[in-house]
Amino acid sequence: MHMAPPLATKEPALLTAGDTASWSKSLDDYPAGDGWALSYAFRYQNGSGVLDVAGVASGADFLLTIPAASSSLMKPGLWNWAAYATLSGTRYQVETGILNITPNLAVLDSAADLRSPAKRAYDNALAAWEGVTLGQTVTLNGRTYTQHNLSDLMKYVDRCKTDYHAEVQALEFAKSGMNPRHIQVRLTRV
């Protein structure tokens, strides 16, 4: 017998296109039992993409779902979201966040490039650096690099590396909820 996973109590930070996301939301100042409604507006950061989700009252709380059919239409990338509580013509923004949609591997062909733009830029910069160090003249982003301006290329490689590592850290934070730059220590008296 299939058992549903426990219902999350916060918004998803990471979702694969084609998967379902469900969560409950409790708002002490805007309880569903007093007639408040809760809705979420999801907007794609890199262009057109819109998804609106309405909460369903469950006692004082709200139940929210992004159905698989809806998430399958969401473009991979970062989506901003805002939650709104409404009642009798009044509306309050109660929370905001970011949802990272990852591609649905089950529907992609083998030729799909799954690297992020930051990873592609880093890989291309490394390949250009390798070519120049072998004595080749390389053109990258409309600029030609040779042994004479290798230091300029190295600055670009370092910038791409920094951007890519920041992206990796942001994804780790989204998955774990823990900032990899902060080490938490608990001291106890013995």
C-alpha positions as a Python dict, from the first residue, in 0.01 Angstrom:
ca = {
    (1, 'M'): (0, 0, 0),
    (2, 'H'): (136, 342, -102),
    (3, 'M'): (156, 599, 174),
    (4, 'A'): (177, 969, 95),
    (5, 'P'): (480, 1149, 237),
    (6, 'P'): (417, 1376, 534),
    (7, 'L'): (283, 1716, 434),
    (8, 'A'): (551, 1987, 432),
    (9, 'T'): (495, 2294, 648),
    (10, 'K'): (691, 2534, 431),
    (11, 'E'): (710, 2623, 65),
    (12, 'P'): (929, 2407, -158),
    (13, 'A'): (1272, 2551, -243),
    (14, 'L'): (1349, 2288, -508),
    (15, 'L'): (1108, 2106, -738),
    (16, 'T'): (1155, 1888, -1046),
    (17, 'A'): (933, 1984, -1338),
    (18, 'G'): (655, 1723, -1357),
    (19, 'D'): (654, 1651, -981),
    (20, 'T'): (386, 1749, -732),
    (21, 'A'): (455, 1985, -442),
    (22, 'S'): (215, 2006, -148),
    (23, 'W'): (245, 2201, 175),
    (24, 'S'): (36, 2346, 453),
    (25, 'K'): (57, 2704, 570),
    (26, 'S'): (-44, 2842, 907),
    (27, 'L'): (-88, 3218, 936),
    (28, 'D'): (-179, 3328, 1289),
    (29, 'D'): (-278, 3678, 1175),
    (30, 'Y'): (-482, 3553, 876),
    (31, 'P'): (-653, 3225, 975),
    (32, 'A'): (-858, 3041, 716),
    (33, 'G'): (-1127, 2987, 979),
    (34, 'D'): (-1190, 3365, 988),
    (35, 'G'): (-1255, 3374, 613),
    (36, 'W'): (-906, 3464, 491),
    (37, 'A'): (-789, 3324, 157),
    (38, 'L'): (-426, 3249, 67),
    (39, 'S'): (-277, 3250, -282),
    (40, 'Y'): (70, 3225, -430),
    (41, 'A'): (202, 3396, -743),
    (42, 'F'): (504, 3223, -903),
    (43, 'R'): (691, 3417, -1173),
    (44, 'Y'): (986, 3294, -1379),
    (45, 'Q'): (1295, 3515, -1331),
    (46, 'N'): (1437, 3477, -1682),
    (47, 'G'): (1137, 3563, -1895),
    (48, 'S'): (777, 3464, -1932),
    (49, 'G'): (639, 3208, -1695),
    (50, 'V'): (339, 3237, -1466),
    (51, 'L'): (180, 3003, -1214),
    (52, 'D'): (-85, 3099, -959),
    (53, 'V'): (-183, 2863, -676),
    (54, 'A'): (-483, 2906, -447),
    (55, 'G'): (-489, 2761, -97),
    (56, 'V'): (-771, 2544, 33),
    (57, 'A'): (-893, 2611, 386),
    (58, 'S'): (-833, 2331, 637),
    (59, 'G'): (-943, 2451, 979),
    (60, 'A'): (-731, 2757, 1054),
    (61, 'D'): (-461, 2652, 805),
    (62, 'F'): (-430, 2640, 428),
    (63, 'L'): (-339, 2345, 205),
    (64, 'L'): (-152, 2428, -116),
    (65, 'T'): (-54, 2214, -412),
    (66, 'I'): (140, 2261, -732),
    (67, 'P'): (4, 1969, -939),
    (68, 'A'): (236, 1762, -1157),
    (69, 'A'): (57, 1888, -1469),
    (70, 'S'): (131, 2249, -1371),
    (71, 'S'): (494, 2195, -1267),
    (72, 'S'): (561, 2007, -1593),
    (73, 'L'): (498, 2337, -1774),
    (74, 'M'): (739, 2533, -1552),
    (75, 'K'): (1070, 2620, -1718),
    (76, 'P'): (1381, 2504, -1533),
    (77, 'G'): (1542, 2786, -1341),
    (78, 'L'): (1458, 3025, -1062),
    (79, 'W'): (1101, 3136, -995),
    (80, 'N'): (1018, 3418, -754),
    (81, 'W'): (707, 3370, -547),
    (82, 'A'): (490, 3582, -321),
    (83, 'A'): (209, 3470, -88),
    (84, 'Y'): (-97, 3691, -41),
    (85, 'A'): (-367, 3680, 228),
    (86, 'T'): (-697, 3833, 117),
    (87, 'L'): (-1031, 3906, 284),
    (88, 'S'): (-1318, 4133, 176),
    (89, 'G'): (-1120, 4342, -70),
    (90, 'T'): (-806, 4367, 145),
    (91, 'R'): (-480, 4203, 50),
    (92, 'Y'): (-151, 4160, 235),
    (93, 'Q'): (172, 4013, 105),
    (94, 'V'): (270, 3771, 382),
    (95, 'E'): (584, 3605, 245),
    (96, 'T'): (820, 3586, -52),
    (97, 'G'): (1081, 3338, -170),
    (98, 'I'): (1247, 3160, -458),
    (99, 'L'): (1167, 2819, -607),
    (100, 'N'): (1431, 2641, -816),
    (101, 'I'): (1275, 2423, -1086),
    (102, 'T'): (1504, 2145, -1210),
    (103, 'P'): (1451, 1971, -1545),
    (104, 'N'): (1250, 1652, -1572),
    (105, 'L'): (1513, 1401, -1686),
    (106, 'A'): (1245, 1150, -1785),
    (107, 'V'): (1139, 1367, -2080),
    (108, 'L'): (1478, 1495, -2200),
    (109, 'D'): (1671, 1334, -2481),
    (110, 'S'): (2035, 1233, -2452),
    (111, 'A'): (2157, 1546, -2634),
    (112, 'A'): (2019, 1787, -2374),
    (113, 'D'): (2279, 2013, -2212),
    (114, 'L'): (2186, 2016, -1844),
    (115, 'R'): (2457, 2256, -1736),
    (116, 'S'): (2352, 2591, -1594),
    (117, 'P'): (2463, 2909, -1773),
    (118, 'A'): (2725, 2962, -1501),
    (119, 'K'): (2862, 2609, -1548),
    (120, 'R'): (2867, 2646, -1928),
    (121, 'A'): (3057, 2978, -1899),
    (122, 'Y'): (3307, 2822, -1658),
    (123, 'D'): (3361, 2517, -1882),
    (124, 'N'): (3405, 2738, -2192),
    (125, 'A'): (3651, 2964, -2009),
    (126, 'L'): (3857, 2662, -1897),
    (127, 'A'): (3860, 2522, -2250),
    (128, 'A'): (3976, 2860, -2385),
    (129, 'W'): (4250, 2879, -2122),
    (130, 'E'): (4366, 2529, -2214),
    (131, 'G'): (4376, 2622, -2582),
    (132, 'V'): (4579, 2939, -2521),
    (133, 'T'): (4827, 2757, -2296),
    (134, 'L'): (4883, 2513, -2585),
    (135, 'G'): (4977, 2808, -2808),
    (136, 'Q'): (4644, 2843, -2990),
    (137, 'T'): (4457, 3166, -3054),
    (138, 'V'): (4111, 3136, -2900),
    (139, 'T'): (3801, 3353, -2942),
    (140, 'L'): (3560, 3356, -2648),
    (141, 'N'): (3257, 3587, -2620),
    (142, 'G'): (3380, 3792, -2916),
    (143, 'R'): (3726, 3850, -2768),
    (144, 'T'): (4045, 3691, -2899),
    (145, 'Y'): (4297, 3555, -2651),
    (146, 'T'): (4661, 3464, -2711),
    (147, 'Q'): (4967, 3405, -2495),
    (148, 'H'): (5006, 3787, -2479),
    (149, 'N'): (4680, 3849, -2291),
    (150, 'L'): (4664, 3528, -2091),
    (151, 'S'): (4625, 3728, -1768),
    (152, 'D'): (4297, 3879, -1899),
    (153, 'L'): (4170, 3531, -1975),
    (154, 'M'): (4270, 3411, -1628),
    (155, 'K'): (4067, 3695, -1472),
    (156, 'Y'): (3767, 3580, -1677),
    (157, 'V'): (3821, 3216, -1573),
    (158, 'D'): (3837, 3323, -1206),
    (159, 'R'): (3515, 3525, -1239),
    (160, 'C'): (3336, 3230, -1403),
    (161, 'K'): (3466, 2998, -1130),
    (162, 'T'): (3337, 3233, -859),
    (163, 'D'): (2995, 3258, -1027),
    (164, 'Y'): (2971, 2880, -1064),
    (165, 'H'): (3074, 2810, -703),
    (166, 'A'): (2820, 3067, -579),
    (167, 'E'): (2553, 2883, -778),
    (168, 'V'): (2659, 2546, -631),
    (169, 'Q'): (2645, 2689, -277),
    (170, 'A'): (2301, 2838, -340),
    (171, 'L'): (2174, 2498, -459),
    (172, 'E'): (2323, 2325, -153),
    (173, 'F'): (2155, 2582, 70),
    (174, 'A'): (1822, 2526, -111),
    (175, 'K'): (1850, 2150, -60),
    (176, 'S'): (1971, 2144, 299),
    (177, 'G'): (1857, 2476, 441),
    (178, 'M'): (2207, 2517, 583),
    (179, 'N'): (2446, 2785, 463),
    (180, 'P'): (2776, 2611, 375),
    (181, 'R'): (2967, 2926, 472),
    (182, 'H'): (2841, 2916, 831),
    (183, 'I'): (2969, 2651, 1063),
    (184, 'Q'): (2740, 2588, 1355),
    (185, 'V'): (2898, 2487, 1682),
    (186, 'R'): (2716, 2390, 1998),
    (187, 'L'): (2907, 2412, 2323),
    (188, 'T'): (2799, 2217, 2627),
    (189, 'R'): (2935, 2222, 2975),
    (190, 'V'): (3081, 1891, 3091),
}
